[in-house]
Amino acid sequence: MPLIHLTTFIEAPAQRVFDLSRSIDFHQQSMQHTDEKAVDGITTGLIKLNERVTWQAKHLFKTRQFETMITAMEASHFFEDAMVRGDFESVRHRHHFKQIANGTIMIDLFSFETPYQKLGELVNWLFLTRYMKKLLQRRNQMLQHYAETEKWKSILVQKELA
């Protein structure tokens, strides 16, 4: 089972980074290049423990749906989402946030298992792990940009006012 481990330093408070990371609205903006949209479950705002969202996006030349659920959460420090339904055999994404003096260390641990046993392992090795890592890196770069500038307010403040 592949494991992608990413560490990102963000010059912003952990609470802001944590909230952006679980924002449905931010996720949709960060994945516009795949036309990703929340189509069922929690479709806007901040997702919470035991809540589900179904995503629809175009990946690898096909429109796909992927349902996830927040399976664990410790406010501003950690949350985990896991696949409920989708093309993978399993997916688990653990998000860790550590406040330090000048910002936040964000750690992503993303593991997945594809169907098709040996053929799936070959696809993982040749292509899929790299594809997933690039998606996560792109999202993290955008998250860093939003959290470190005033852009975070367009996501988080508007939801507080609603």
C-alpha positions, 0 to 999 in steps of 0.5 A: 500500500503506497504512503505519501508523506508530505511536510509543509511549513506555513507562516500562519496560525494552526487554527487557520490552516486546520480550518482551511484544510477541512473547508469544502469551499477551499477544496473545490477552489484548490481542485478547480483544474479537475472540476472537483465539486461537492455533490452530496453530503456536506457541500459547503463550509467546514466538514466535521467529525462523522460527516460525509462528502461526495466529490465529483471530479475528472481524473485520468480522463474520466468523471469519477465520484468519491465519498469520504467521511471524517473518521477522527478529529482533534480540533486544530491538531489533527483530522482523518478522512477515509474513503467510504465509496470510490474507485480505490480499494481504500484511501486514508488521509491523515492531516496533522498540524503543529503550531510552532513559534513562526507558523504551522508545520502541516503533515499529510500522510496519504495511503491508498490501495488500488484494486486488481492486486498485482496489476494495481501495484504496478499501476501504483508504482508506474503512475498513480503514486506520483499523480496523487502526490502532485495533486496533494502538493498542488493543494498544499501550495494553494493552502499555503498561499491562502493561509499566508495572505489575506485570501483565507478571509474569502473562505473562512470569514464569509462562512462565519458571517453567514 
